Amino acid sequence: MMAAARHNLLERLPTVAGDYTENAPLAPLAWFRAGGAAEILFRPADSDDLARFLAAKPCDIPVSLFGSGSNILVRDGGIPGVVIRLGAAFRECRVDWQGDNAHVHAGAGAIDINVARFCRDAGVAGLEFLVGVPGTIGGALRMNAGAYGQEMADVTVEAEALDANGVRRRLTLKDLGFAYRDSAAPEDLIFLSAILEGRRGAASEIAERMAEIETSREDSQPIRTRTGGSTFINPPGEKAWELIDRAGCRGLKRGGAMVSEKHCNFLINTGGASAADLEGLGEEVRRRVKQETGITLEWEIRRIGRFADGLEGGAS
Ligand SMILES: Cc1cc2nc3c(=O)[nH]c(=O)nc-3n(C[C@H](O)[C@H](O)[C@H](O)COP(=O)(O)OP(=O)(O)OC[C@H]3O[C@@H](n4cnc5c(N)ncnc54)[C@H](O)[C@@H]3O)c2cc1C
């Protein structure tokens, strides 16, 4: 039944220059190394291919975006419909100088760390924080990613995106509606690129700042583990990790999932964790924090797809 449904889905999709993969495992692509498959994974050849796909695809077929999977927990039953992953054609990085002001054009598929390194080599200061955020520019726009006192809202001039019908749109900073680890831009927009603002700086100083950030992350976060980064957003005036610690959850386990000993707002796949283990552990942490402190933690990690029993989990 499922195989037949998948087959039918592929037949209903438009012809594209990129490629479709049926029943594509997403765990190898996600930082957690857990979770199910995409019913169809679509890698568009370029933005025109993606625009044509969106314009022609039947509107009842759900579409989701997968950046580098550093802030996503894919549930064990996988993601129905088409999951889009941006490839090499979306990794452009170039700089336009206006005097000492730099406008860095970065494709939505470009890895933040590579954009930071590009800026260092081009003598662009002000975007060093990107070395502290795993993920792509598209994911950073959606999440208003930030680290070490800066976030996307501070540096974004504008973004280009496709709407659900494949129509190109330019979004100003105001349109992007950045808030703490969030953007108010419509959820069905697919970011194609961003223009980020920097200024002329000395490569050696930029490199020094980046090295400081890298060392600090290495010391404070379990970045070499299978994790999704910060699990919960910091409630106003509070730090999520402190509340989790206070509720006695440091090191708490469920199946192969564990609350990091090093940074207890990080969940870790110690090996063989299912997405249900990770999500269940997160829910247990929320329950204990609420009981201990009266504060309800909200998920920062986006949990998407179906549970293993096929039930819809909804997106968050
Ligand atoms: C070890 C570790 C440390 C981290 N540290 C930080 C940190 O310091 N600060 C911080 O802010 N975050 C941090 N994160 C979280 C994560 O890196 C960021 O949220 C990142 O911006 C997500 O980018 P991504 O490409 O991996 O997006 P994904 O995780 O793949 O997706 C996240 C969301 O963005 C959407 N999305 C992705 N690409 C696009 C696109 N092109 N158009 C529209 N929507 C899109 C997805 O649909 C999804 O809703 C950390 C994560 C890890 C694993």
The ligand as a Gaussian input file, in Angstrom:
#p B3LYP/6-31G(d) Opt

LIG

0 1
 C       26.130000      21.375000      17.615000
 C       25.101000      22.416000      17.254000
 C       25.267000      23.710000      17.705000
 C       24.339000      24.700000      17.382000
 N       24.544000      25.967000      17.813000
 C       23.687000      26.946000      17.443000
 C       23.914000      28.310000      17.851000
 O       24.894000      28.630000      18.514000
 N       23.008000      29.244000      17.462000
 C       21.912000      28.932000      16.713000
 O       21.140000      29.827000      16.374000
 N       21.665000      27.652000      16.324000
 C       22.528000      26.672000      16.673000
 N       22.270000      25.377000      16.278000
 C       21.036000      25.074000      15.531000
 C       21.194000      25.130000      14.003000
 O       22.545000      25.022000      13.619000
 C       20.606000      26.397000      13.396000
 O       19.240000      26.545000      13.710000
 C       20.758000      26.411000      11.871000
 O       20.493000      27.707000      11.406000
 C       19.866000      25.416000      11.141000
 O       20.268000      25.373000       9.796000
 P       20.059000      24.072000       8.897000
 O       20.485000      24.391000       7.511000
 O       20.721000      22.893000       9.523000
 O       18.494000      23.929000       8.938000
 P       17.632000      22.616000       9.233000
 O       17.915000      22.117000      10.605000
 O       17.771000      21.653000       8.119000
 O       16.171000      23.260000       9.197000
 C       15.746000      24.167000      10.207000
 C       14.498000      24.873000       9.690000
 O       14.857000      25.724000       8.614000
 C       14.066000      25.426000       7.463000
 N       14.886000      25.683000       6.279000
 C       16.122000      25.203000       6.005000
 N       16.551000      25.695000       4.820000
 C       15.564000      26.511000       4.346000
 C       15.393000      27.300000       3.170000
 N       16.317000      27.359000       2.200000
 N       14.238000      27.985000       3.023000
 C       13.264000      27.934000       3.974000
 N       13.368000      27.205000       5.100000
 C       14.507000      26.495000       5.289000
 C       13.679000      23.967000       7.630000
 O       12.520000      23.649000       6.877000
 C       13.458000      23.893000       9.126000
 O       12.175000      24.377000       9.430000
 C       23.197000      24.367000      16.594000
 C       23.042000      23.052000      16.131000
 C       23.980000      22.080000      16.446000
 C       23.802000      20.677000      15.926000

